[in-house]
Amino acid sequence: MIAPSTPHLHHASTRQDLVDWGPQPDALEGASASSGKLVHKGPDNRPETGIWVCTPGRWRLAIPRDEFCHFVAGRATYTSDKGEVIEVEKDTIVMFPAGWSGDCTVHETMRNVYMLF
């Protein structure tokens, strides 16, 4: 078999060989913990793509670069500092623009496949 030339992972929605990324920083409520699997980082970490899993809790966040997320499990609410509310669940796709800030409340452990540009 020829080795693939394109970084990829199979079974992103059920993959279990994730790495513990520790507690979610800037916690407001609960003790959210993150884990994931990096698929690829380009030069200067652009783009970065992988799988991210986060347990319930609430924290502050600021998106440093455009980030595309495909949520494949769980349920969460993102609320921007401007009052915009984004409800995510399985099969939700969100493109967060660079500079988006607010908070995230994870209601049920969420899993997303992301690309940070």
FENJOJO-V932152 format. One record per residue. N is the residue number from 1. RES is the residue in one small letter. PSI is psi in degrees with one decimal (999 if undefined). D_CENTER is the distance of its C-alpha to the mean C-alpha in whole Angstrom. Layout:
n=N res=RES psi=PSI d_center=D_CENTER
n=N res=RES psi=PSI d_center=D_CENTER
This chain:
n=1 res=m psi=139.0 d_center=32
n=2 res=i psi=135.2 d_center=31
n=3 res=a psi=137.9 d_center=28
n=4 res=p psi=146.6 d_center=25
n=5 res=s psi=-6.8 d_center=25
n=6 res=t psi=123.9 d_center=21
n=7 res=p psi=134.2 d_center=18
n=8 res=h psi=161.0 d_center=17
n=9 res=l psi=142.1 d_center=16
n=10 res=h psi=154.5 d_center=17
n=11 res=h psi=48.1 d_center=16
n=12 res=a psi=-32.0 d_center=12
n=13 res=s psi=-13.5 d_center=13
n=14 res=t psi=-1.2 d_center=15
n=15 res=r psi=137.2 d_center=15
n=16 res=q psi=-11.2 d_center=16
n=17 res=d psi=53.9 d_center=16
n=18 res=l psi=155.1 d_center=13
n=19 res=v psi=138.3 d_center=14
n=20 res=d psi=118.5 d_center=14
n=21 res=w psi=3.7 d_center=12
n=22 res=g psi=-173.3 d_center=14
n=23 res=p psi=148.0 d_center=14
n=24 res=q psi=124.9 d_center=11
n=25 res=p psi=162.7 d_center=14
n=26 res=d psi=40.5 d_center=15
n=27 res=a psi=139.6 d_center=16
n=28 res=l psi=-36.1 d_center=18
n=29 res=e psi=144.8 d_center=18
n=30 res=g psi=-172.7 d_center=18
n=31 res=a psi=63.4 d_center=17
n=32 res=s psi=138.3 d_center=13
n=33 res=a psi=145.7 d_center=12
n=34 res=s psi=149.0 d_center=9
n=35 res=s psi=165.9 d_center=10
n=36 res=g psi=-173.8 d_center=9
n=37 res=k psi=119.1 d_center=11
n=38 res=l psi=131.3 d_center=11
n=39 res=v psi=-44.5 d_center=13
n=40 res=h psi=142.3 d_center=14
n=41 res=k psi=125.3 d_center=15
n=42 res=g psi=-172.2 d_center=18
n=43 res=p psi=138.1 d_center=21
n=44 res=d psi=27.6 d_center=19
n=45 res=n psi=23.8 d_center=16
n=46 res=r psi=121.6 d_center=16
n=47 res=p psi=168.3 d_center=14
n=48 res=e psi=135.0 d_center=11
n=49 res=t psi=148.3 d_center=10
n=50 res=g psi=-164.5 d_center=8
n=51 res=i psi=136.1 d_center=7
n=52 res=w psi=132.0 d_center=5
n=53 res=v psi=135.9 d_center=7
n=54 res=c psi=134.0 d_center=8
n=55 res=t psi=166.4 d_center=11
n=56 res=p psi=147.0 d_center=13
n=57 res=g psi=-175.2 d_center=14
n=58 res=r psi=138.3 d_center=14
n=59 res=w psi=164.6 d_center=13
n=60 res=r psi=149.1 d_center=14
n=61 res=l psi=154.8 d_center=11
n=62 res=a psi=124.5 d_center=13
n=63 res=i psi=115.8 d_center=11
n=64 res=p psi=-32.1 d_center=13
n=65 res=r psi=164.2 d_center=13
n=66 res=d psi=135.6 d_center=12
n=67 res=e psi=123.3 d_center=9
n=68 res=f psi=126.7 d_center=9
n=69 res=c psi=130.8 d_center=6
n=70 res=h psi=107.4 d_center=8
n=71 res=f psi=122.8 d_center=8
n=72 res=v psi=-5.2 d_center=10
n=73 res=a psi=158.8 d_center=11
n=74 res=g psi=-170.3 d_center=12
n=75 res=r psi=133.5 d_center=12
n=76 res=a psi=161.9 d_center=11
n=77 res=t psi=124.5 d_center=13
n=78 res=y psi=129.7 d_center=12
n=79 res=t psi=118.2 d_center=15
n=80 res=s psi=162.4 d_center=16
n=81 res=d psi=-17.3 d_center=19
n=82 res=k psi=1.4 d_center=21
n=83 res=g psi=-3.1 d_center=21
n=84 res=e psi=136.2 d_center=19
n=85 res=v psi=127.8 d_center=17
n=86 res=i psi=113.1 d_center=14
n=87 res=e psi=127.3 d_center=14
n=88 res=v psi=147.1 d_center=11
n=89 res=e psi=-177.1 d_center=12
n=90 res=k psi=135.8 d_center=13
n=91 res=d psi=18.5 d_center=13
n=92 res=t psi=138.8 d_center=12
n=93 res=i psi=132.8 d_center=11
n=94 res=v psi=138.2 d_center=10
n=95 res=m psi=101.8 d_center=11
n=96 res=f psi=125.3 d_center=11
n=97 res=p psi=152.1 d_center=14
n=98 res=a psi=136.8 d_center=14
n=99 res=g psi=-8.1 d_center=16
n=100 res=w psi=132.2 d_center=14
n=101 res=s psi=153.9 d_center=14
n=102 res=g psi=-140.7 d_center=15
n=103 res=d psi=161.7 d_center=13
n=104 res=c psi=132.8 d_center=11
n=105 res=t psi=115.6 d_center=13
n=106 res=v psi=119.5 d_center=11
n=107 res=h psi=-40.1 d_center=14
n=108 res=e psi=137.7 d_center=14
n=109 res=t psi=123.1 d_center=11
n=110 res=m psi=154.6 d_center=8
n=111 res=r psi=131.1 d_center=7
n=112 res=n psi=152.5 d_center=5
n=113 res=v psi=124.5 d_center=7
n=114 res=y psi=158.3 d_center=6
n=115 res=m psi=120.7 d_center=9
n=116 res=l psi=117.6 d_center=9
n=117 res=f psi=999 d_center=13
